[in-house]
Amino acid sequence: MAGPVRAPLRALLAGAVTAAVAGVVLTGTGAAHAAGTPLPARVLAPSPAASSVQVPAIQVQVNPSSGTVAAGSSATATVSTAIINNGSYTSIALTVSGAPAGVTASVSPSSVSGSSSAVLSVSTVSTVVPGTYPLTVRGALNGISATSSATYTLTVTGGATAPACSTAPWVGTQVYTGGNTVSWQGHQWSAKWWTLGEEPGTTGQWGVWQDLGPC
């Protein structure tokens, strides 16, 4: 081929090779990527999911859950406790409520640590009115509002029968004011202030009803 033709051809070929080389970039590992194509981002392993926060809880059980005694006798039951997800909380306060007139109930010890046990003691006087009374044993985790409760059903037999009362019986849907008297469970009761729906014998020493004794 004539000289004047070869020179332009060489220049054309050289430019094509230069363009082809400029379009390829070698990575540090030798892998080729087209120019202008972004390298893949570094893949990060997912961070471990934060562990869920477990709320402290307790469990209270009474065994046996019921008992039958003659008026004037006593009974006991075992109160078992357990703490779930307690963290730094270990002390459980124990109380019992629901004892009617003539029945005394207590839990000893009144405070236990963790998974432990206590004794529910129930005693009755000879004049207690026979019947079935649910007692509630409640545990509260000290330092946090975690509670649990269990029911002990006490049945009292024999003993005194409910004496006839001349005072009108208590009615749960009736409003009473201070000084009003009613009869309930063989006893007479006097209201200390306005009340509605509060059963005599269940409000405690400082409650609305004052026990005036048997009819």
BELHUPE-V37644 format. One line per field, one symbol per residue. phi: phi as a letter, one per 30 degrees, with the letter a starting at -180 (. if undefined). psi: psi as a letter, one per 20 degrees, with the letter a starting at -180 (. if undefined). A space follows every 50 residues. Layout:
phi = ???
psi = ???
//
This chain:
phi = .dedddeddddddddddddddddbbcddcjdcbddidddddddcdddedd dddcdebbbbbbbddaabbdejcbabbcccbacchdiccbccccbbbjdd ejbcbabbddbbchdbbbcccbbbcdcddelcbdcccbcbddjadcbabb ccccccciidcdddcddeddbdccdbcejdcbcahibcbbddaeaaicde jccidcddccdcjdd
psi = qqghhgghgghgghhggghghhjppprhjippqqpipqqpqpppppqppp pqpppqqrppqpprjrqpqqpiarqqqpopqqpplhcjpipppprqrjpr pippqqppriprpboaqrppppqqrijqpqapoppoppppopiqlprqqq pooppprbbqqoqpphqqqpphjqpqrpiqqrqpkjqqqpphapqpjopq iiirhjahppojrq.
//
